[in-house]
Amino acid sequence: MWIRNDLINREYRNPGFSLESIADAMGMSATYIGRLFKKHTMKTILDYITEVRMQEARELLSETELSVGEVAERAGFANSPYFYKVFKKTHGITPAEYRKSAKKCIRQV
């Protein structure tokens, strides 16, 4: 991908990480980068960052006993209510329900 994945993978935990910060790091216009990214991936940079954050959150929920608030913070969400809302919208269940389901699946294996 033309936007270095290492930049996204290194910075996604920062709640202030955004299209604008990527543009600053690359020395390019945010509008231009956003347009190119969407053209090549069919999703916005924010959608992609959210996907990366959700992947981290799912792993933390499955593999740790961190509180949902701590998971939200470590995954790069600015606050727990926003994390909860995005998680529920994305997965159809709450983070706590996901954790319970994931732990149940692990025990069955």
LUMPA-859097 format. One record per residue: residue in three letters; chain; z, y, x of N, C-alpha, C, O in turn. Coordinates in Angstrom, 1 decimal, decimal comma. Atoms other than C-alpha are relative to their C-alpha. Example, Ala and Ser with C-alpha at 12.3 -4.5 7.8 and 13.67 -1.06 7.14 Angstrom:
r|c|n_Z|n_Y|n_X|ca_Z|ca_Y|ca_X|c_Z|c_Y|c_X|o_Z|o_Y|o_X
ALA|A|0,0|-1,2|0,9|7,8|-4,5|12,3|0,0|1,2|0,9|0,7|1,2|1,9;
SER|A|0,0|-1,1|-0,9|7,1|-1,1|13,7|0,8|1,1|-0,8|0,9|2,2|-0,3;
//
This chain:
r|c|n_Z|n_Y|n_X|ca_Z|ca_Y|ca_X|c_Z|c_Y|c_X|o_Z|o_Y|o_X
MET|A|0,0|-1,2|0,9|0,0|0,0|0,0|0,0|1,2|0,9|0,6|1,2|2,0;
TRP|A|0,1|-1,1|-0,8|-0,8|3,4|1,3|1,3|0,8|0,2|1,5|1,5|1,2;
ILE|A|-1,3|-0,6|-0,2|2,7|4,7|0,7|0,8|-1,1|0,7|1,0|-2,2|0,1;
ARG|A|-0,7|1,1|-0,8|4,8|2,8|3,3|1,2|-0,5|-0,8|2,1|0,2|-1,3;
ASN|A|-1,1|0,7|0,7|7,0|0,3|1,6|1,3|0,1|0,7|2,4|0,1|0,1;
ASP|A|-1,2|-0,1|-0,8|9,5|0,7|4,4|0,7|1,3|-0,5|2,0|1,3|-0,5;
LEU|A|-0,6|-1,3|0,4|10,1|4,3|3,2|0,7|-0,2|-1,4|1,9|0,2|-1,5;
ILE|A|-0,6|0,3|1,3|10,8|3,1|-0,4|1,2|-0,9|0,2|2,2|-0,7|-0,4;
ASN|A|-1,0|1,0|-0,2|12,8|0,1|0,7|1,2|0,6|0,8|2,4|0,1|0,6;
ARG|A|-1,1|-0,6|-0,8|14,9|2,3|3,1|0,8|1,0|-0,9|2,0|1,2|-0,7;
GLU|A|-0,6|-1,1|0,7|15,6|5,1|0,6|0,3|-0,2|-1,5|1,0|0,7|-2,0;
TYR|A|-0,2|0,1|1,4|15,7|3,7|-2,9|1,5|0,1|-0,4|1,8|0,4|-1,6;
ARG|A|-1,5|-0,1|0,4|19,6|3,5|-2,8|0,5|1,5|-0,1|1,5|1,7|-0,6;
ASN|A|-0,3|-1,4|0,1|19,6|7,3|-2,5|-0,3|0,5|-1,4|-1,5|0,5|-1,8;
PRO|A|0,3|-0,4|1,4|20,0|8,6|-6,1|-1,0|1,2|-0,1|-1,6|1,4|-1,1;
GLY|A|0,9|-1,1|0,0|18,0|11,7|-5,1|-1,4|-0,3|0,5|-2,2|0,6|0,6;
PHE|A|1,3|0,4|-0,5|15,1|9,7|-3,8|-1,0|0,2|-1,2|-0,8|-0,3|-2,3;
SER|A|0,9|-0,3|1,1|12,0|10,8|-5,8|-1,4|0,2|0,6|-1,6|0,1|1,8;
LEU|A|1,4|-0,3|-0,4|8,3|11,6|-5,7|0,0|1,2|1,0|-0,7|1,2|2,0;
GLU|A|-0,1|-1,2|-0,8|9,2|15,0|-4,2|0,5|-0,3|1,4|-0,1|0,2|2,4;
SER|A|-0,5|0,3|-1,4|11,2|13,5|-1,3|-1,0|-0,9|0,7|-1,1|-0,8|2,0;
ILE|A|1,1|0,8|-0,7|8,3|11,0|-0,6|-1,0|1,0|0,5|-1,5|0,9|1,6;
ALA|A|1,0|-1,0|-0,3|5,9|13,9|-0,6|0,4|0,8|1,3|-0,4|1,1|2,2;
ASP|A|-0,5|-0,8|-1,1|8,1|15,9|1,8|-0,1|-0,9|1,3|-0,5|-0,4|2,3;
ALA|A|0,0|0,9|-1,1|8,4|12,8|4,1|-1,4|-0,2|0,6|-1,6|-0,4|1,7;
MET|A|1,4|0,2|-0,4|4,6|12,4|4,1|-0,7|1,3|0,3|-1,9|1,2|0,8;
GLY|A|0,7|-1,3|-0,2|3,8|16,1|4,3|-1,2|0,2|-0,9|-2,2|0,7|-0,5;
MET|A|1,1|-0,1|1,0|1,6|15,9|1,2|0,6|0,5|-1,3|1,8|0,7|-1,5;
SER|A|-0,3|-0,5|1,3|1,6|17,3|-2,3|0,5|-1,2|-0,9|0,0|-2,3|-0,9;
ALA|A|-0,5|1,0|0,9|3,7|15,4|-4,8|-1,0|-0,4|-1,1|-1,1|-1,6|-1,5;
THR|A|1,0|0,3|1,0|1,0|15,7|-7,4|-1,1|-0,9|0,5|-1,5|-1,9|-0,2;
TYR|A|1,1|0,8|-0,6|-1,6|14,2|-5,1|0,5|-1,4|0,2|-0,2|-2,4|-0,1;
ILE|A|-0,5|1,4|-0,3|0,6|11,3|-4,0|0,3|-0,7|-1,3|0,0|-1,9|-1,4;
GLY|A|-0,3|0,7|1,3|1,7|10,6|-7,6|-1,3|-0,5|-0,7|-1,3|-1,6|-1,2;
ARG|A|1,3|0,3|0,6|-1,9|10,6|-8,8|-0,6|-1,3|0,8|-1,1|-2,2|0,1;
LEU|A|0,5|1,2|-0,8|-3,0|8,2|-5,9|0,7|-1,2|-0,3|0,2|-2,3|-0,4;
PHE|A|-0,8|1,2|0,2|-0,1|5,9|-6,4|-0,3|-0,6|-1,4|-0,5|-1,9|-1,5;
LYS|A|0,3|0,5|1,3|-0,8|5,6|-10,1|-1,4|-0,7|-0,1|-1,6|-1,7|-0,7;
LYS|A|1,4|0,6|0,0|-4,5|5,0|-9,5|0,0|-1,4|0,6|-0,8|-2,2|0,2;
HIS|A|0,0|1,3|-0,7|-3,8|2,1|-7,1|0,9|-1,0|-0,6|0,7|-2,2|-0,4;
THR|A|-1,0|1,0|0,4|-0,8|0,5|-8,8|0,1|-0,1|-1,6|0,7|-1,0|-2,1;
MET|A|-0,1|-0,1|1,4|-1,2|1,5|-12,5|1,4|0,3|-0,5|1,8|0,0|-1,6;
LYS|A|-1,3|-0,4|0,4|2,4|2,7|-12,5|0,4|1,2|0,8|-0,2|1,5|1,9;
THR|A|-0,4|-1,2|-0,7|4,2|5,8|-11,5|1,0|-0,4|1,2|1,5|-1,5|1,2;
ILE|A|-1,0|0,3|-1,1|6,3|6,1|-8,3|1,4|-0,2|-0,6|2,1|-1,1|-0,1;
LEU|A|-1,3|0,2|0,6|9,4|6,5|-10,4|0,1|-1,4|-0,6|1,2|-2,0|-0,5;
ASP|A|-0,1|1,3|0,6|8,6|3,3|-12,3|0,1|-1,0|1,1|0,9|-2,0|1,0;
TYR|A|-0,1|0,9|-1,1|8,1|1,5|-8,9|1,4|0,1|0,6|2,0|-1,0|0,9;
ILE|A|-1,3|-0,1|-0,6|11,4|2,9|-7,5|1,0|-0,7|-1,0|1,9|-1,3|-0,5;
THR|A|-0,9|0,6|0,9|13,1|1,8|-10,7|0,0|-1,5|0,0|1,0|-2,2|-0,1;
GLU|A|0,2|1,4|-0,2|11,7|-1,7|-10,3|0,8|-0,5|1,2|1,5|-1,5|1,1;
VAL|A|-0,8|0,4|-1,2|13,1|-1,9|-6,8|1,5|0,1|-0,2|2,2|-0,8|0,2;
ARG|A|-1,4|-0,2|0,3|16,4|-0,6|-7,9|0,5|-1,1|-1,0|1,6|-1,6|-0,8;
MET|A|-0,4|1,0|0,9|16,5|-3,1|-10,8|0,1|-1,4|0,7|1,0|-2,2|0,4;
GLN|A|0,0|1,3|-0,8|15,7|-6,0|-8,4|1,3|-0,1|0,8|2,0|-1,1|0,8;
GLU|A|-1,3|-0,1|-0,7|18,7|-4,9|-6,3|1,2|-0,2|-0,9|2,1|-1,0|-0,6;
ALA|A|-1,1|0,1|1,0|20,9|-4,6|-9,3|0,1|-1,4|-0,5|1,3|-1,9|-0,6;
ARG|A|-0,1|1,4|0,5|20,0|-8,1|-10,6|0,6|-0,9|1,1|1,4|-1,7|0,8;
GLU|A|-0,6|0,7|-1,0|20,8|-9,5|-7,2|1,5|0,2|0,2|2,3|-0,7|0,3;
LEU|A|-1,5|-0,3|-0,1|24,2|-7,7|-7,0|0,7|-0,6|-1,2|1,9|-1,1|-1,0;
LEU|A|-0,7|0,5|1,2|25,1|-8,7|-10,5|0,1|-1,6|0,1|1,1|-2,1|-0,3;
SER|A|0,0|1,5|-0,1|24,2|-12,4|-9,8|0,9|-0,5|1,2|1,5|-1,5|1,1;
GLU|A|-0,6|0,6|-1,2|25,7|-12,7|-6,3|1,4|0,6|0,4|2,0|0,2|1,3;
THR|A|-1,3|-0,6|-0,3|28,8|-10,4|-6,3|0,9|0,2|-1,2|0,5|-0,1|-2,3;
GLU|A|-0,9|-0,3|1,1|31,8|-9,5|-8,3|0,2|1,5|-0,1|1,2|2,0|-0,7;
LEU|A|-0,1|-1,5|0,1|31,2|-5,7|-8,0|0,0|0,4|-1,4|-0,6|-0,2|-2,3;
SER|A|0,0|-0,5|1,4|31,9|-3,7|-11,1|-1,5|0,5|-0,3|-2,3|0,8|0,7;
VAL|A|1,3|-0,5|0,4|28,8|-2,5|-13,0|-0,2|1,4|0,6|-1,3|1,7|1,0;
GLY|A|0,1|-1,3|-0,6|29,5|1,0|-11,8|-0,3|-0,1|1,5|-1,1|0,7|2,0;
GLU|A|0,3|0,2|-1,4|29,5|-0,2|-8,2|-1,4|-0,5|0,2|-2,1|-0,1|1,2;
VAL|A|1,4|0,5|0,0|26,3|-2,1|-8,8|-1,0|1,2|-0,2|-2,0|1,3|0,6;
ALA|A|0,9|-1,1|0,3|24,7|1,0|-10,3|-0,1|0,9|1,3|-1,2|1,3|1,6;
GLU|A|0,0|-0,9|-1,1|25,7|3,1|-7,3|-0,7|-0,6|1,2|-1,5|0,1|1,9;
ARG|A|0,6|0,6|-1,1|24,6|0,6|-4,7|-1,5|-0,2|-0,2|-2,3|-0,3|0,8;
ALA|A|1,5|0,1|0,3|21,2|0,2|-6,4|-0,7|1,3|-0,1|-1,9|1,3|-0,2;
GLY|A|0,7|-1,3|-0,1|20,6|3,9|-6,3|0,0|0,8|-1,3|-0,7|1,8|-1,3;
PHE|A|-0,1|-0,8|1,2|21,4|5,1|-9,8|1,0|1,1|0,1|2,1|0,8|0,6;
ALA|A|-0,9|-1,2|-0,1|23,0|8,5|-10,1|1,3|-0,2|-0,8|2,3|0,3|-0,4;
ASN|A|-1,2|0,2|0,8|25,4|7,3|-12,8|-0,1|-1,3|-0,8|-1,2|-1,8|-1,1;
SER|A|-0,1|1,3|0,7|26,6|4,2|-14,7|-0,7|0,1|-1,4|-1,4|-0,9|-1,7;
PRO|A|0,6|0,0|1,3|25,5|5,3|-18,2|-1,5|-0,1|0,1|-2,2|-0,8|-0,7;
TYR|A|1,5|0,0|-0,2|21,9|5,9|-17,0|-0,4|-1,4|0,4|-1,4|-1,9|-0,1;
PHE|A|0,3|1,4|-0,4|21,9|2,5|-15,2|0,1|-0,9|-1,2|-0,9|-1,7|-1,4;
TYR|A|-0,2|0,9|1,2|23,2|0,8|-18,3|-1,2|0,1|-1,0|-1,7|-0,9|-1,4;
LYS|A|1,1|-0,3|0,9|20,5|2,4|-20,5|-1,3|-0,6|0,5|-2,0|-1,2|-0,2;
VAL|A|1,2|0,5|-0,6|17,7|1,6|-18,1|0,0|-1,6|0,1|-1,0|-2,2|-0,2;
PHE|A|-0,1|1,5|-0,1|18,9|-2,0|-17,5|-0,2|-0,6|-1,4|-1,0|-1,6|-1,5;
LYS|A|0,2|0,6|1,4|19,2|-2,7|-21,3|-1,4|0,2|-0,5|-1,9|-0,8|-1,1;
LYS|A|1,4|-0,2|0,4|15,8|-1,2|-21,9|-0,9|-0,9|0,7|-1,9|-1,5|0,1;
THR|A|0,9|0,8|-0,8|14,2|-3,2|-19,1|0,2|-1,5|-0,3|-0,8|-2,2|-0,4;
HIS|A|-0,2|1,4|0,1|15,9|-6,5|-19,7|0,4|-0,5|-1,4|0,5|-1,7|-1,7;
GLY|A|-0,4|0,4|1,3|17,0|-6,5|-23,3|1,4|-0,4|-0,2|1,9|-0,8|-1,3;
ILE|A|-1,4|0,3|0,0|20,6|-7,2|-22,4|0,8|0,9|0,9|0,1|1,6|1,7;
THR|A|-0,8|-0,9|-0,9|23,5|-5,3|-20,8|0,1|-0,7|1,4|-0,1|-1,9|1,5;
PRO|A|-0,3|0,6|-1,4|24,3|-5,7|-17,1|1,1|-1,1|-0,1|0,9|-2,1|0,6;
ALA|A|-1,1|1,0|0,1|27,5|-7,6|-18,1|-0,6|-1,3|-0,6|-0,2|-2,4|-0,1;
GLU|A|0,6|1,2|0,6|25,5|-10,0|-20,3|-0,9|-0,7|1,0|-0,9|-1,9|1,1;
TYR|A|0,8|0,6|-1,1|23,0|-10,5|-17,4|0,8|-0,8|1,0|0,5|-1,9|1,3;
ARG|A|-0,9|0,7|-1,0|25,8|-11,3|-15,0|0,5|-1,3|-0,6|0,5|-2,3|0,1;
LYS|A|-0,5|1,2|0,6|27,3|-13,8|-17,4|-1,0|-1,1|-0,1|-0,8|-2,3|0,3;
SER|A|1,2|1,0|0,1|23,9|-15,5|-18,0|-0,3|-0,5|1,4|-0,6|-1,7|1,6;
ALA|A|0,4|0,5|-1,4|23,1|-15,6|-14,2|1,1|-0,9|0,6|0,7|-1,9|1,2;
LYS|A|-1,1|0,9|-0,5|26,5|-17,1|-13,3|0,0|-1,3|-0,7|0,2|-2,3|-0,1;
LYS|A|0,1|1,3|0,7|26,1|-19,7|-16,0|-1,2|-0,8|0,5|-1,0|-2,1|0,7;
CYS|A|1,1|0,7|-0,6|22,7|-20,6|-14,6|0,3|-0,6|1,3|-0,1|-1,7|1,7;
ILE|A|-0,4|0,5|-1,4|24,1|-20,9|-11,1|0,9|-1,2|-0,1|0,7|-2,2|0,7;
ARG|A|-1,0|1,2|0,2|26,9|-23,2|-12,3|-0,7|-1,2|-0,4|-0,3|-2,3|-0,1;
GLN|A|0,7|1,2|0,5|24,4|-25,5|-14,0|-0,9|-0,6|1,1|-1,3|-1,8|0,9;
VAL|A|0,8|0,6|-1,1|22,4|-26,0|-10,8|0,7|-0,9|0,9|0,1|-1,5|1,8;
//
